[in-house]
Amino acid sequence: MNKIFVNNRILLNKEHDSVLDTFEALHDKHLLIGCRRGGCGKCLIKVLQGEYEVIRDMSQGNIDLKNNIVLACCIKPKTDLKITIL
Amino acid sequence: MAIKGVIRAGFMQLRVLDMEKSVHHYEDILGLDKVGETSDGRVLLKGYDEFDHHSLILRKADSPGMDFMGFKCDCEEFLDEVYEKTLAYGLECQWVDANSDQPGFGRRLAVKLPSGHRIDLYASVELAEKYPGLVSPEIWVEQPRGMSVKGFDHALLYGPELDKTVKYMTGVLGFHIVERCDKPDGSQLVYWITSSNKPHEVAFLEYDKPGKLHHVAFALDNWNEIGHAADLITINDISMDAGPMRHGVTRGYTNYFFDPSGNRNETYAGGYTYCPDHPIRVWDMDNIGRGIFYYERKLNDRFLAIVT
């Protein structure tokens, strides 16, 4: 199980769950649960460390893949991830 | 009641991120029929209980949301009158040629609302290839699929300049205010307005960003169908927002969920019959939770905040 490090906390990511699914499963309100489908842009994060897979198309509004600024509902960790919520 | 001028909400062109997943969602799960594709790759759909050529257009884009919403009017002369009145009101508008970007549609008058939304007014549309029976008809011609939505019903639009927008919709286009929600300072947060006997054909909410879509709604017949739609939301792992439930506003039954691009959908059934002599129903901020989520009596975190 990959770990997600965020603001001095560690969340455990279940296989097949997106980063946002992990927050939602733990009832963690630090990330607003929006459309969960890459459209509304509310779950914007920056991945500081680790590898991830993009699992669905993201609205291009605020994301910046080169700088690992992505939507949490659209990525799945491939390794442990360190992230910050934007 | 003689319904004159604008007679109803008629279509919406929606932006989607993934066309294949979107067509599966709207065709197989909601149960709209695919009418065809345009040369630029947009997909046209309609409900089994609709007569017009199409009512939902999907366009692949980098970000979701709505391009424009159409309202059907009773005659071409009305469009000419609205053209003059719209210019006099101070809004931009322009004619769109018949059979141009919307196959089967006559000329349209595209109006840019103060809220940032584009609405298209039109009076002529070709009859669809498949439409409800007209002679001693059965209840449907082909057995409906999935959620069995009958067709496009209404939309909630978010944008600035709520008062100026609603004054145009009522003063120039002849819509009636059915319900509204007032803020503590006496200004309005939302208006639910109609041009027909339906309790809403469209609603507008005051919001800082222009041209936003809160939800596009499709019609169902009753509470049983709302339950069936909710079953299909779970079975198909669709992102759920809220429901099954009912509204205090309009008293309709509802589910809210998101399409594969994050556009919020509603399946809507029931609601009272509106007549233009009815007084306006008014909600305040202390009670609007019950107005939207009648059973839970409070909104969830995302309901007001999430738009495309």
Chai-1 contact restraints between the chains, C-beta under 6 A:
chainA,res_idxA,chainB,res_idxB,connection_type,confidence,min_distance_angstrom,max_distance_angstrom,comment,restraint_id
A,G34,B,R302,contact,1.0,0.0,6.0,A-B,restraint_1
A,G34,B,I306,contact,1.0,0.0,6.0,A-B,restraint_2
A,C35,B,F258,contact,1.0,0.0,6.0,A-B,restraint_3
A,C35,B,G262,contact,1.0,0.0,6.0,A-B,restraint_4
A,C35,B,I306,contact,1.0,0.0,6.0,A-B,restraint_5
A,R36,B,S239,contact,1.0,0.0,6.0,A-B,restraint_6
A,R37,B,S239,contact,1.0,0.0,6.0,A-B,restraint_7
A,R37,B,F258,contact,1.0,0.0,6.0,A-B,restraint_8
A,R37,B,P260,contact,1.0,0.0,6.0,A-B,restraint_9
A,R37,B,G262,contact,1.0,0.0,6.0,A-B,restraint_10
A,G38,B,G262,contact,1.0,0.0,6.0,A-B,restraint_11
A,G39,B,P64,contact,1.0,0.0,6.0,A-B,restraint_12
A,G39,B,S261,contact,1.0,0.0,6.0,A-B,restraint_13
A,G39,B,G262,contact,1.0,0.0,6.0,A-B,restraint_14
A,G39,B,T308,contact,1.0,0.0,6.0,A-B,restraint_15
A,C40,B,G262,contact,1.0,0.0,6.0,A-B,restraint_16
A,C40,B,I306,contact,1.0,0.0,6.0,A-B,restraint_17
A,C40,B,T308,contact,1.0,0.0,6.0,A-B,restraint_18
A,D57,B,L17,contact,1.0,0.0,6.0,A-B,restraint_19
A,D57,B,D18,contact,1.0,0.0,6.0,A-B,restraint_20
A,S59,B,S63,contact,1.0,0.0,6.0,A-B,restraint_21
A,S59,B,P64,contact,1.0,0.0,6.0,A-B,restraint_22
A,Q60,B,D62,contact,1.0,0.0,6.0,A-B,restraint_23
A,Q60,B,S63,contact,1.0,0.0,6.0,A-B,restraint_24
A,G61,B,S63,contact,1.0,0.0,6.0,A-B,restraint_25
